[in-house]
Amino acid sequence: MELSKSKKRITYKPSGWRIHEFEIWSGDLICKAAALRVEGSLLLWLGGSGEAQLHEIALGMPSLQTQADTAKAALVTTLLGEDGAAAALARRLSAALGRPVYVCSGLVLDRFNMPLVERGLITEIKSRPECF
């Protein structure tokens, strides 16, 4: 077998992905989270402290409204699971950040733990905006 050599130059560049892992606590551990940011979009994974699971995936897209509109809006679609808390979170994050946001949830988010998760996310986004 003959090996052929290429004359093309290969240039390596650093990855465009930024990965930020954090935990949301409220006395006890609520969830673990990972924000994977690439230029122009964000993937947010929310999971429990046990074995990794995936219940919902939702995609939020910022709306193409004119700048005259004061209220930011976003569109959302559920890619896996039921239309639930992940879709609502994807819509709000996409409107706030102005970019597409995927929310992958391994948690069952309900009316009790969802406000705690949102509050923890807001705190993390304000303290580390470069990661989101």
N, C-alpha and C positions, 0 to 999 in steps of 0.2 A: 504494500500500500504506500502510495506516495503522498507526502504532506505538501500542501501548497501554502505559500506565504502571501499574505496580503500586504499591499503597499499603502493601505489606508492608515491614516493617523487616528488614533483613538484618544479622545480627550475625556477625562473624568471631571465631573463637577459635583459639588456637594448636593446632597438630597434637599429637595424643596419642602420636605415634610418636617413639621415641628410637632413633637409629641410632649404632652404635658399630662402627667398623672397626678391625681389628688383624691382626697377623701372628704366626704361630707359628714359631719358629726353634729349631733344634737343630744349631748349626754352620752348616747350610744352611737355606734357607727350606723349611719343611714344607708350610705352606698359608697362604692368606689367609682371613680370616673376617670376617663381618659379623653383628652381633647387632641385630635389629630388634625392639624391645620396644614393645608397646602394652599398655595396662592389662589385666592378666589373662592375657597369653600372651607367648610369645617365638618368633621365627623366627630360626634360626641357619643361616647359609649358610657352607659350607666349600668352598673352591676352590683350584686350583693357581695357579701364576704365569703360565700361558699363557692360551690362549683359554678363555673361560667355558664350562663344560659342566655338565650335570645328569645324574647317574647314578641317584641315589636321593632319595626324599622319604619321610620317616617322621613320624608324629605320636605323641607320647607324652602320655598323660593320667594325672594323679595318681589313685590309687585312692581310693575312698570308705571306707577302713577307719576304724575308730574310733581315737581318740587313744590308747587303751590299748595298741594294737599298737606295739611298739618299732621294728620294721623298716618303713621307708617302702616302699611298693610303687607301681608304675605299670603301666598298660596301654599297649600300643603296637600300631600298625598301619602297614603299609607302603603308601604311596599311589602310589609309582612305583619301579620296579626290583624287585630281589630283596630278601628278608629278609636284611639284612646288617648291617654296622657302623653305618649310620645309624639303624637301628631300635634297636639296643642302646644307642647314645648318646642317642637320644630318650627311651628308657625311664629311663635313669639320671639325665639332666638333669631330667626331669619329676618324678621322685621327690624329687630333691634340692631343686628350686626350688619345688615345690608348685603348679605351674601347667602348663597345656598348653604343649608345646614341639614346634615343627616343626623338623626337621633336614633341610636340603637340601644334598646332597653332590655336588660336581662332581669329587670325588677317588675313586679306588679305594682304600678304606681296608683295610689288611690287618693281620696280626698284628705287623708291624714298625713301621708308622707310626701305627697306632691308639693305642698307649700314649703316644706323643709328642704326638699331637693332644689326647688327654684331659688330659695333664699341663699342656699349654699353656692349655687351657680353664679348668682349675681355678685356675691362677695368675691368669688374667685375671679370672675371676669373683671371686676373693678381693680383687684389687686394685681392681676397679671394680664393686662389687655393684649400684650404682644403674643400671648399663647392662643388667643381666640380670634 
